[in-house]
Amino acid sequence: MRRWITLCLSLLLLAAMTACGEQPAASSSSDGEGSSPVRTPGLMIPEKGGKKPVGTKDPEQTSEQATDPELAYSELVERFRALVIDPFGQDSDKPGEMGVLETARAAGDSAVYEMGYLIEDLSGDGISELAVGGLNGMTNALYTLVDGKPELVFEGWYRSSYVYMGDGRFYYYGANSAAESGQGVFYLTKDGTRLECESFLFTGLNSDGDLEIYSNETGSWDIAESEKSDMTAEEFWALDPAGEPLPLTPFSVTGGWKAVDPNPVSVEYLPEGMFPDYYVTLYDGEGVCCLLFTTDSPVRSFTVLTLELEDFTETGATIFSATPVVLEEGLDSLPEVMTADTPVAVQLGFMGTIPNYGISYVDEGGDLRRFALVQSGYDGSVLLKEADPNEPQFILPGAVSES
């Protein structure tokens, strides 16, 4: 779990929007005296002595409900597959779908291969749950059957995430404020309808303003309801719980159905010692790098683009001007038809966080595809972020940093 933990904990250093097991959104109270987090329906991280939530699953559900979970969850699986295949083409604020959309948008064109689902009894009550999330570990949504119908148990996203540990337990990473980051073990109740806290650690400021570690067994962020831990901040961030990702079925392959590869072209840094026949030089100054473009299926009119930021839409999408680069005769070259045997190397430089280069091509279906080259802030890898295919302008969905 180390790689996933590193990503989660780095994100927890940001100001977060949610308490343990709660939605990130806030809703104002009816009397206008403030706001409180909105809880996921069916999810309660109870305090000791708390009441059992309404809607608890009847332990005497019919055998048909238990033996045909594929049918019971089929509509949900198809709904999530549609979200993952086209995450930028739709929005949702429905509980259970927001975390899935966030993860799918971060994965881009690879989401259909990097995300999946599992229908399996995780609570041990004989009724299968539906888990949806990333193959790398995070569970974005978990459902169980109540009266034969799917009911959301919890939802996870980057700033409030759950990773499966085994034996019905999930490890939680989240943040309640800029100074409060939490980690803990939560387990599914026997009927699978909710999570309960086994152990919880969180950071908080003491009366002197110093960062301390606190612990409890309720999932509470209240220092007054917790005990001060002897653990140091370094030990807190170094925690490495055991566990393996759930064996999810990728959304690209389900029931004999296989998704069409949304983008046959891929990019990586040019391996040392490799010299492709097709090479384009765009930049030769400080910070220069060489990229290698390959394709799994033939594409036509492969073109390298220079991008320039022009404007933003009302929804936060970014509008660029996109101009094909001018190839220098005798030095630069691109294939008329790009195949697996004709990779292309491009020498360029990334200038800040705003994309300044992109590519375009015509796929086997005759569709023009356009992508911006984006350098990951996580590991420095290069990603292809697709421009809206329904717009004549080069428009990237989502926000782009101007820093």
FIKE-697971 format. One record per residue: residue in three letters; z, x, y of N, C-alpha, C in turn. Coordinates in steps of 0.2 Angstrom, whole numbers, plus 5000, padded with zeros to 4 digits. Example, Ala and Ser with C-alpha at 12.3 -4.5 7.8 and 13.67 -1.06 7.14 Angstrom:
2
ALA503950664972503950624978503950664984
SER503550644989503650684995503950645000
! end
This chain:
403
MET500050044994500050005000500050045006
ARG500050115006500150155011499650145017
ARG498950145015498450135020498550075024
TRP498650015020498749955024499449955028
ILE499949985026500549985030500450025036
THR500050085036499950115042499550075047
LEU499050035045498749995049499149945052
CYS499549905048500049855050500549885055
LEU500849935054501349965058501049985065
SER500450015065500150035071500049975076
LEU499849925073499749865077500349835079
LEU500949845075501549815077501849845083
LEU501549905085501849935091501549905098
LEU501049855097500849815102501349755103
ALA501249725109501649665110501449605106
ALA501849575102501649525097501849455100
MET501549405096501649345098502049295094
THR502349325089502649275084503249305081
ALA503649255078504249275074504049275067
CYS504549295063504349305056504249235053
GLY503549235050503349165047503149115052
GLU503049135058502849075063502149095066
GLN501849035068501149045071501249085078
PRO500649115080500649145086500649105092
ALA500449045092500349005098501048975100
ALA501148955106501748925108501548865111
SER502048815111501948745114502548735118
SER502348705124502948685129503348625126
SER503948635128504348575126504248515130
SER504448455128504248395131504648395138
ASP505248425139505648425145505448475150
GLY504948515147504648575152505148635153
GLU505648635148506148695149505948755146
GLY505248765144505048825140504648815135
SER504548855130504148855124504448885118
SER504248865112504448885106503848895101
PRO503848945097503348955092503248895088
VAL502548885086502348825082502448845075
ARG502748815071502848835064502248815060
THR502048855055501548835050501748775046
PRO501448715045501648665041501848685034
GLY502448665032502648685025502948745024
LEU502948785030503248855030503948855033
MET504448875030505048875033505448945031
ILE505648985036506049045034506749015036
PRO507148995031507748955032508249005034
GLU508748985038509349015039509848995033
LYS510349035032510749015027511148945028
GLY511048905023511348845023510848795026
GLY510248815028509748765030509548715026
LYS509348655028509148605024508448615021
LYS508348585015507648595012507148555016
PRO506548585017506048555021505748495018
VAL505548445022505248385020504548405017
GLY504348365012503748375008503748425003
THR504348435000504448484994504048454988
LYS503748494985503348474979503748444974
ASP503448384971503848354965503748394959
PRO504248414956504148464950503848424944
GLU503748354944503448324939502748304940
GLN502348344943501648334945501348324938
THR500748294938500448274932500048344929
SER499948344923499648394919498948404922
GLU498648354924497948364927497948404933
GLN498448394937498448434943498548504942
ALA498948514937499048584935498548624931
THR498148584927497648614923496948614926
ASP496848584932496148584935496248604943
PRO496548664944496648684951495948704954
GLU495548724950494848744953494548684957
LEU494648624954494348564957494748544963
ALA495448554963495848534968495748574974
TYR495548644973495448684979494748694981
SER494248664977493548684978493348674985
GLU493548614989493348604996493648665000
LEU494248684999494548735003494148805002
VAL494048814996493648884995492948884998
GLU492648824998491948825001492048825009
ARG492548795011492648795018492848875021
PHE493248905017493348975019492749015018
ARG492349005013491749045012491349035018
ALA491248975020490848965026491049005032
LEU491749005033492049035039491949115038
VAL491949145032491849215031491149235032
ILE490749195030489949215030489749215037
ASP490049165041489749165048490349155053
PRO490849205054491449205058491349195065
PHE490749225068490649215075490249155077
GLY490049115072489649055073490048995074
GLN490749005073491148945073491848965075
ASP492248915078492948935080493348885076
SER494048895075494448855072495148865075
ASP495548815076496248825078496748785073
LYS496348775067496748735062497148785058
PRO497848765057498248815053497948825046
GLY497948895044497748915038497048955039
GLU496648935045496048955046495949015051
MET496449015055496449065061496449135059
GLY496949145054497049215051496449235048
VAL496149195044495549205040494949225045
LEU494849185050494349205055494449275058
GLU495049285060495249345063495049405059
THR495249405053495049455048494349465047
ALA493949405046493249405045492849435051
ARG493049415057492749445063492849525063
ALA493449545061493549615062493149655056
ALA493049625051492549655046491849645047
GLY491649595051490949595053490549575047
ASP489949605046489449585041489749605034
SER490249645034490549655027491049605025
ALA491249555029491749515027491649475021
VAL491049455019490949415013491049455007
TYR491049525008491149575002491849595002
GLU492249595008492849625009493449575009
MET493249505008493749455008493549415002
GLY494149375000494049334994494649284993
TYR494649264987495149214985495449224978
LEU495949194977496249194970496649124969
ILE496449094963496849034961497249054955
GLU497949054956498349084951499049054952
ASP499449044947500149024948500549084950
LEU500749094956501149144959501849134959
SER502049064959502749044960503149044953
GLY502749034948502949024941503148954939
ASP502948904943503048834941502548794937
GLY502048834935501448804931500948774936
ILE501048774942500548744947500248804951
SER499548814951499248864954499248864961
GLU499348924964499248924971498548954973
LEU498348944979497648974982497849024987
ALA497649084986497749144991497049164993
VAL497049175000496449195003496549255008
GLY496149305008496349365012495849415011
GLY496049475012495649535011495749575005
LEU495249595002495349634996495749694997
ASN495849715003496349775004497049765004
GLY497249695004497949685003498249625007
MET498049615013498349555017498149485015
THR498649445014498549375013498449335019
ASN497949305021497849265027498049195026
ALA498049165020498249095019498449085012
LEU499049055011499249035004499348955004
TYR499048924999499148854998499448844991
THR499748784990499948754984499748684984
LEU499848654978499748584977500348544977
VAL500348494982500848444982500548374981
ASP500748334976500448274975499748274974
GLY499548334971498848344969498348374975
LYS498648384981498248394986498548464989
PRO498048504991498248574994498648565000
GLU499248605001499648605006499748685008
LEU499748695015499848765017500548785016
VAL500648845013501248875013501448925018
PHE500948965020501049015025500349045027
GLU500349065033499749095036499849165038
GLY499449215038499549285040498949305044
TRP499149355049498549385053498849455054
TYR498549495058498649565059499349575062
ARG499549535067500249545070500749505066
SER500649465061501149435057500849425050
SER500949485046500549485040500949485034
TYR500649465028501049465022500549505017
VAL500849545013500549585008500949575001
TYR500549554996500849534990501149594986
MET501749584984502149644980502149634973
GLY502049564970502149554963502749504962
ASP502749474957503249424955503449374960
GLY502949344964503049294969503349324975
ARG503349384976503649414982503049444987
PHE503149434994502749464999503149505004
TYR502749555006503049605011502849585017
TYR503249575022503049545029503049605034
TYR502549605038502549645044502449605050
GLY502849605055502749565061503049595067
ALA502949555073503349575079503449515083
ASN504049515086504349455090504249465097
SER504249535099504149555106503949625106
ALA503849655112503649725112504149775109
ALA504849755109505349795107505549775100
GLU505349715097505549695091504949695086
SER505049735081504549735075504949725069
GLY504649685064505049675058504749685052
GLN505049705047504849705040505349675035
GLY505049645030505549615025505149595019
VAL505649575014505349545008505549475008
PHE504949435006505049355006504749334999
TYR505049284996504849264990504649184990
LEU504249164986504049094985504649064981
THR504749004984505248964980504948944973
LYS505348914969505148904962504548854962
ASP504548804967504048754967503448774971
GLY503548834974502948864978502748834985
THR503248794987503048764994503248805000
ARG503648854999503948885005504148955003
LEU504248995008504449065008505249065010
GLU505649105006506349115008506449195009
CYS506849215013507049285014507449315009
GLU507249375007507649415002508049465006
SER507649495011507949555015507449555021
PHE507749575027507449575033507649635037
LEU507249675040507449725045507049725051
PHE507349735057506949725063507249775068
THR506849795073507049835078507249795084
GLY507749815088507949775094508349825098
LEU508449805105508749845110509549825110
ASN509949875110510649865110510849855118
SER511449845119511749835126511549885131
ASP511449945128511250005132510550015133
GLY510149965130509449975130509150025125
ASP509550045120509250095115509050055109
LEU508550075106508250045100508650055094
GLU508850005091509250005085508849965079
ILE509049975073508849935067509349885065
TYR509149825064509649775062509349745055
SER509849715051509649685045510049625044
ASN509649575040510049515038509649495031
GLU509849435029509549405023509249335024
THR509149325031508949255033508249255036
GLY507949315038507349315042507449305049
SER508049305052508249295059508149355063
TRP507849345069507749395074508349405079
ASP508849365078509449365082509949425080
ILE510049465085510549525084511249495082
ALA511449445085512049415084512149395077
GLU511649375073511649355066511549405061
SER511449465064511249525060511749575060
GLU511649625055512149685055511749745057
LYS512049795061511749855063511649895057
SER511049925056510849965050510950035052
ASP511050075047511150155048510450185048
MET509950145046509250175046509050195053
THR508650245053508350275059507650235060
ALA507450245066506750215068506250255064
GLU506350315063505850355059505850325051
GLU506450315049506450285042506150215041
PHE506250175047506050105047505250105046
TRP504950155051504250155051503950185044
ALA504350225041504050265035504150215028
LEU504450155029504550115023503850105019
ASP503850115013503250105009503450065002
PRO503450005003503649964997503049964992
ALA503249954986502749954980502349894980
GLY501749894977501349834977500649844976
GLU500249804973499549804973499249744976
PRO498649754979498349694982498149644976
LEU498149574978498049524973497249534971
PRO497149524965496449524962495949474964
LEU495849474971495349424974494649424971
THR494349364971493649364969493249364976
PRO492849414977492449414984492049344985
PHE492049324991491649264993490949274992
SER490749344991489949354990489749324983
VAL490249324978490049304971490549254969
THR490349194968490849134966490449084962
GLY490649074956490349024951489649034950
GLY489349094950488649104949488249114955
TRP488549094961488249094967488349164971
LYS487849194973487849254976487649254983
ALA487949274988487749274995487249324996
VAL486749305001486249355003486549405007
ASP486349465006486649525010486449515017
PRO487049505022486849485029486549545032
ASN486649605030486349665033486249715028
PRO485549725027485449775022485549845024
VAL485549855031485549925034486249945035
SER486450005033487150025034487050095038
VAL487650115041487650175045488350215043
GLU488250285043488750325042488650395046
TYR489150435046488950505049488550545044
LEU488050585047487550615043487950675039
PRO487850665032488250715028487950785030
GLU488450835029488250905031487750935026
GLY487250965029486650995025486150945023
MET486150885026485650835024485150835030
PHE484450835029483950835034483450785033
PRO483550725035483050675033482350685037
ASP481850655034481150665037481150635044
TYR481450585045481450545051482050555055
TYR481950575061482550605065482350585073
VAL482950565076482850545083483450575087
THR483250615092483750645096483850605103
LEU484450585104484550545111484950585115
TYR485350625112485950655117486050725113
ASP486150775118486350845115486850875119
GLY487350835121487850865125488550865122
GLU489050865126489750865123489950805119
GLY490250815113490450755109489850725105
VAL489250765105488750735101488850725093
CYS488550675090488650665083488050645080
CYS487950645074487350625070487450575065
LEU487150515066487250465061486650455057
LEU486750425051486250415046486250345044
PHE485650315045485450245043485050245037
THR485350195032485050185026484950115025
THR484550085020484450015019484350005012
ASP484649945010484549925003483949895001
SER483649865006482949835005482549845011
PRO481849845010481349865015481449825022
VAL481449855027481449825034480949855038
ARG480649815043480049835047480349845054
SER479949885058480049895065480749915067
PHE481049965063481649985064481650025071
THR482050005075482050035082482750045084
VAL482850105088483450125091483450095098
LEU483950065101484050035107484550075111
THR484450075118484950095123485250025126
LEU485850025126486249965128486549975135
GLU486549925140486849935146487249865147
LEU487849875149488249805150488049775157
GLU487849705156487649675162488149625164
ASP488449585159488849525162489349505156
PHE489749455157490149425152490049345152
THR490049315147489949235146490649205148
GLU490649145149491349105150491749115144
THR491449125138491849125132492149195130
GLY491949245134492149315133491649355130
ALA491049325128490549365125490249415130
THR489949475127489649525132488949525132
ILE488649525138487849525138487649595140
PHE487149615136486849685137486149675138
SER485849725142485149735142485049785136
ALA484549775132484349815127483649845127
THR483549905128482949935129482749985123
PRO482149975120481950025115481950095117
VAL482150145114482150215116481450245116
VAL481250285120480550315120480650375116
LEU480250375111480250435106479750495109
GLU480050555108479750615111479250635105
GLU478550635107478050645102478150715099
GLY478050725093478150785090478850805088
LEU479350775090480050785089480350725085
ASP480350665088480650605086480150565081
SER480350535076479950495072480350435069
LEU480050375068480350325064479850295059
PRO480050275053479550245048479350175050
GLU478650165049478450095050478850045046
VAL478950065040479350025035479950065033
MET480550045034481150085032481350065025
THR481350105020481550095013482150135011
ALA482350125005482950165003482750245003
ASP482050255002481850325002481650355009
THR481750315014481650345021482150335026
PRO482750365024483350355029483150385036
VAL483550365041483450385048484050415050
ALA483950475053484550515057484450505064
VAL484950495068484950485075485550525078
GLN485350565083485850615086486050575093
LEU486650565094486850535100487550545102
GLY487850515107488550525109488850455111
PHE489450445109489750385111490150395118
MET489950355123490250365129490750305131
GLY491350315129491850265130491850215125
THR492150155126492250105121491750055121
ILE491350045127490850005128490150025124
PRO489849985119489350015116488750035120
ASN488450085119487850115123487250125119
TYR487250115112486750115108486750055103
GLY486150045101486049995095485450005091
ILE485349955087484749955083484449885082
SER483849885080483549815078483049825073
TYR482849775069482349785064482149705062
VAL481649705058481449635055481549645048
ASP481949595045482149595038481649565034
GLU481749565027481249535023481049465024
GLY481549425027481349355028481049345035
GLY480849395038480449395045480949385051
ASP481549395050482049375056482149445059
LEU482249435066482349495070483149505070
ARG483449565068484149575068484249625073
ARG484849615077485049665082485749685081
PHE485949745082486649765081486749825086
ALA487449815089487749875093488049925088
LEU488049985090488450035087489150045090
VAL489650025086490350025089490750075085
GLN491150115088491550165085492250135084
SER492450135078493150105076493650145079
GLY494150105082494750135085495250145080
TYR495150125074495650135068495550205065
ASP494950215063494750275059494150315061
GLY493850295067493350335070492650315066
SER492650275061492050265058491550225062
VAL490950225061490450185065490250115062
LEU490350065066490149995063489549965067
LEU489249925063488649885066488949815068
LYS488949795074489149735076488549695079
GLU488349635075487749605076487749555083
ALA487249565086487149515092486949445090
ASP487149395094487049325092486249315091
PRO486049295085485349285083485049225086
ASN485449185089485249125092485149125099
GLU485249185102485149205109484549255110
PRO484149235115483649285116483849355119
GLN484449345123484749405126485149435121
PHE485349505122485749545117486449525119
ILE486849475116487449455117487949465111
LEU488449505112488949515107489549465108
PRO489649425102490249385102490849425103
GLY491349395106492049425106492049475113
ALA492649495114492849535120492649605118
VAL492449645123492349715123492749755128
SER493049805126493549835131493049875136
GLU493349875143492949905148493249975149
SER493849995145494150055147493750115145
! end
